[in-house]
Amino acid sequence: MTSLATGESKAQRRPNLRLSVFGPLVALVLLMLLGTSLNENFLSIANLSNIVARSVFIGLIAIGATFVITSGGLDLSVGSMAAFIAGVMILIINGAESSMGHGWSVIALGIFAGLVIGSAGGALNGALIAVGRIEPFIVTLGTLGIFRALITFLADGGTLNLNIQAADIYEPLYSGKVFGISVPIIVFAVVAIIAEIVLRRTTFGRHIAAIGSNEQVARYSAIKVDRVRLMTYILQGLLVGAAAVLYVPKFGSANSSTAVLWELQAIAAVIIGGTTLRGGFGRIWGTVVGVIILELIGNILNLQSLISPYLNQAFLGAIIIIAVLLQRSGKAGG
């Protein structure tokens, strides 16, 4: 009887499991079919390459958010942090040119500073959450305001612009290609592959999932919860820095409106990809698919002018709500 009940239970779970695993891929295929039916140029290499390249900024941040959310955390400060990092990088590169001259050494200094500042910002969030025992929502909501105020202060209410000479040297890092593939796409792919391996195949990744599933059980299992949680936020900050490193050569400027609502897009991509919002389960490839889905939706809406661009964020908010409702209905059904 017990065996029969167990068999029935497994049979009932299979459809939900398949929906959870293949749902994002099915949505991606349906969107591509929809886009193709609406515009014959939708499936062109140029358009698809542009879609993936545009998703790199949010994609890198969303990969970091996958680690944080899988551990049961949340980071609302990533957009403001990206704007702050981009602004500081521009200041450092412009300032160092007078003493170091024009060249890649100055750009390398700016890139190094961006990654360090991102990691430090993530460490600040992680320390306040793991050591200070403050809720992630409160901490990152506070640092969201701090980073946004700092970039506004540094720009004196205006815009920080990269020097023309530095911009010419730095620009190929975004627009350049290797074997015909855009450099940002290569960076995105490499980071995604490494992150997938870390989350699924390493002890660190399993500890992250264990903490997100049940923090108390994880502590009883001798997992260093505070250290692992701190590392997830440092990793998030590092990837925000990586996004800023690619953002600066593309736009060459930063101001108070830079990267506004990036946190919303990153969280939406993570949830659409199947990572559980309450923690305990996450997958990087799903996040990558989620990012591309969001970009595809935006691309289709823009190509066909189906809705006003002013309603894009409302559309995004609705997607998040629907994705969370689908996750909950899936759990209830399982």
Salt bridges, closest charged atoms under 4 A:
GLU97 OE2 - HIS102 ND1 3.07
GLU196 OE2 - ARG200 NH1 3.24
GLU215 OE2 - ARG219 NH2 2.84
GLU215 OE1 - ARG229 NH1 3.10
ASP226 OD1 - ARG133 NH1 3.02
ASP226 OD1 - ARG219 NH2 3.28
GLU295 OE2 - ARG54 NE 2.91
